[in-house]
């Protein structure tokens, strides 16, 4: 099992190393990379906020594991209840923003993965549209 996790981590690190040199990609010190698709004009959420957002999550190979856009149903959740990568990235987004995020496994689901769709050690790609800060 640990060989599979290590392989995922190595593939993620190699991907992120190449990805960060592409036009428009920003890497922050924590290792998260993002691309601004659309900049919003609303407020920034703080870490104690509850957010309403749409998102699509994929693995590096393009396999989609969740998509609220397709369901037509955004989700609302306290930011503190989300994966660490979202807790770091979403406070950098204004309401109305639409970003693509690349999140290393240690800021996502780590070695344990999630369910049958997200393997341990996986770097994840999320397309996130921050609709609003729930008051």
N, C-alpha and C positions, 0 to 999 in steps of 0.2 A: 504493500500500500504506500509506504513512504517513497518508493521509487517513482510512483505515479505523481505524487505530490511534488517531489523535487523536479520532475520533468515539466510539470505545469508552471512552477515558479521560474525555471530557467527560460521556458518559452515566453513567459510574461515579461521577464527582464529584458530579453533580446528584442521583443516587440517594442517595448517602451523606449529602449535605447534608440531604435530607428525612428519611431513615431515622433519623438520630441524634436527631430530636425525638420519635420515637414512644416510647410508654410501655415501660419496661424495657430500652431499648437503652442500652448504655454504650459510649462512644468513648474509647479510650486515646490517648495522645499520638502514637503511630506512625500513627494513622488507622484502625486496625482497630476494628470495632464488634462487640459481642457481646450476646447475649441468653441468660441462664441459663434453660434449660428445666428442668433438675434439678441441684441441687447435690449433689455426691458427698461422701463422708466419709473418703476415703483420703488418701494422701500426694500432695504436689505433685511432678511430675517435674522434674528439672533438665535443663539443655540437653544434658548428656552421657548422658541416659537413653535407653533403648530403650522405646518405648511400644507397647501393643496397643490398637487402637481400631477402632470402626466409624465410617463416615462416608458422607455423601451430598454430592456436589458438583453445584452448578447454576450456570448463568449468570443474569444479572439478568432475562432473559426467561423464566426457569423451565426452560430446556432442561437436562436432567440429563446430565452427562457421566460420572459414575461413582457406584456405590452398593454398598458392601460389605454394607449391611443386606439388600438384595435377594439378594445372593449367599449370605448366611448365613455369610460367612467374613470375620472381622475381619482386619486386617493388623497386622503388627509391623514396626517400623523404628526405627533410631536417629533421635532428634529432629533431629539435625544434618543428616540426609539429606533432610529434608522442606522444603517451601517456607518462606521466611523468616517469613511470617505465622503459620504453625503453630509455628515455633520461638519466636515471641514469645507467642502465645496459650496454647499447651498448658501451659507452666509455671505459668500462672495458674489452671489447672483441677485440682481434686482428682480422684483416682481415683474412678470412679463418676459423674462429672459428665457432663451432656449439655448442650451449648451449640450455639447457632447463631452462626456467624462470618460477617462480611462483610469481605472482604480486598481492599484496593485492589490494582490490577495490579502496582504496583512492589514489593509484598510477596508476590506470587503468581508468575506466569510472565512478567511484564513485557511488553515489546514483542514478544517472540518467540512468545508463546502456547505451546500444547502440543498437538501432534498436529493433527488436523483438527477437533476438537471445541471447543478453547479458543482463541479469537482473540487476537491481540496486543492488549495494552492493556485486557483484560477484568478487571473487578471480579468476584470470585467469592464465592459463598455456599456455606458448608459447614455441615452439621449433623454434629457430632462427639460421639461418646460415648467418653470415655476409660475403657477397661475396666480396664487395669492398667499398672503400671510393671513391665517385664520384668526380673526379677532375674538 
